[in-house]
Amino acid sequence: MKELEVRIIKINPEEIRAKLTELDAKNVKEEDQINRIYDYDDGRLLNNKGYARIRTVHDNLNDKTIHYMTVKKLLSQEKYKIMEENETEIHNCDEGIAIFKALGLNLVQEIKKSRESYQYKNTLVEIDINDKSFCPFPYIEIETEDEKELEEVVSLLGYNLEDTTSATIYEILQKEGAVKGL
């Protein structure tokens, strides 16, 4: 699957929630995540703006825990970040970790965050609040497959495309002087 994605950083989560409520966007996720980022010893995945990840999600809306194994690869970072994403649900986090280790991948970083996701038409707006030791400010990710809809959502939330970034979270943290971990 290919997705268009932008971020808007240093947002006020309460204001974004209020705007999404006004738009009748549906709250589709409230979750606590542990994201375990894996790479080879030479850093070839992250250096090429990709990664392998095991994500453990506690779904607060349905009170259940789910695990995902994901590999992402950056395809373009011009106007929008365009990623190729391959993801599957796994039944056992430890087995996913064992598969990555068998492939020669090592744990690089573990990141905890809370995420609220809202669906507006075919676009997902996600409010991310990370553990402050990783990222000291909240941000939103806007993900869709439709460029016009992405622009519409950005505008409806009170921003313009100049307020968005296609940078990876690591690039944003480096620019903001808040790089931790990697």
N, C-alpha and C positions, 0 to 999 in steps of 0.2 A: 504494500500500500504506500502511496506517496501522499504526503500532507504538506500544506502550506502552513507555516507557523511564524508568528511574531510574538515578541514580548513587549510589555510596557512595564517599566520598573518603578519602584518607589511609589506604589499606589496606596490609596486609602481603602482598605478592604470594605469598610462599612459603606462608603460611597459607591463602590462598584456593586456591592450586593443590592443597594437601593435602586440603582439604575437597572440592574438585571431584573429586579422585581417589577419595576415599571414597564419593562419590555415583555413581561410575561414569560421570561426565560424559565425553563424548568430546571430545578435543582436535581441533578441526576447522580451526583456523588458527593459524599462527605467522608473523607478517609484519612487515615494516618498511614504513612508509608515509611518503609525502610528500603532504600535503594542502594544495592550493593553493585558498585561499578568494577568491572573486570577488564584487564588488558594483558597483553603480552609483556614480558620483561623489557622489551625495547620500546614500549609505548606506541606501537604502530597504529592501534585503533584510535586512541585519543589524539595523537598527533595528526591524524587524518580526519578529525572531527566526527569520529564515530565511537561506538562503545558496545560492550556486552554488559547486560544488566540482569540481575535477579532482583525483582521487586516483590516485597511482601506488603500486602495491603490489608489493613483492617477496615472493612466497610462498615462505617458507623450507622448508615441508614438501615442496613439489614443484619447488623451484628454478626458478621462472618469474616473469616480471614482467607485471602486468596493469594496465590503465588504466581508470578509471571516470569518467563525467561524471554529476554528481548535482545535483539541485535539491531542497532541503528547505524546508518551510514549517511553522511551529508552528501547530497547531490548538487545543491546550489545554495549560495548565500548572497545572492545579489539583492533584489528587492525584498524577497522573503526567504526564510530558511526552508528549503525543501529537503525532506529526509525520506530515505527508504527505511521502512520499519518492518521487521519481521518479529512477531510476538506470538507466544502461545502460553496458555495457562498450564501450570504444572501442579501436580498433586502434592509434591514434597520438595520443599526448599532445599534440603540437604542433597537430594538427588540432582537437582539443577546445578548446585555448587560443584558437586562431584563431576558432572559432565564438563563444566567449564574448566575445572582443574585438569581433567583428562585431556582436554584440548590444549593444555599449556597456558591457560589464562590464570592470572593471579588477582586477588582482591586488591584494588587500588584505593578505594574509598567507600565508606558507608555514610549515607546521608539520610537524615530523618526529616520528614516534613508532613505538614497537614495540607490537604488539597480539597477545595470545594469546586465542583464542576457544574456548569450550567449550560443547557442546550438552548440555543436560539436558532431556529430554522435548522440548517445543516452544519452549524458552527458550534464548536465547544469553546467556552470561556472558562478558564481554570484559574482560580485564585490560589497561589502557592505561598505558604508561609513555612520557610525552612528553619531548622535549628539555627539559631543566630551564630553559632560557631562556624557554620558553612556560609550562610548568606544573611546579612544583617537587615535586609529590607524585604517587604512583600512585593510580589509582582503578579501580573497576569500573563497567561499564555493564551493566545487565540489560535485555534487550529481548525482548518477547514480544507476542502478540496476546491473551493470556488473563490477566485480572486475578488470578484465583485462583492460577494457576501462578506469576505474578510474586511474589505474597505468599509462596507455598510456598518458592520459591528463596531469597528474602531470608532467611527463617527458617532454612532448612537451612544457609545460609552463616554463621549465628550473629548475624544482625542482626534488627532489626525495622523496620517502615515509618518510624518516627521517625528512623532512621539514614540514610534515603534522601533524595534531593533530586530534584526535577524541573527544577531550574535548569539553564540552559545552562552550558557550560564557561566562557564569558565572565562570566556572573553569579557563578559560583563563584569564579573568580579575582579578581573585583572585591571580593567579600565577604571573601576571604582576604588581600586586600592584595597580590595577586601579578599584577595586570594587566600584561600585556606586549603590545606591538604595537598593537592597536586602540585 
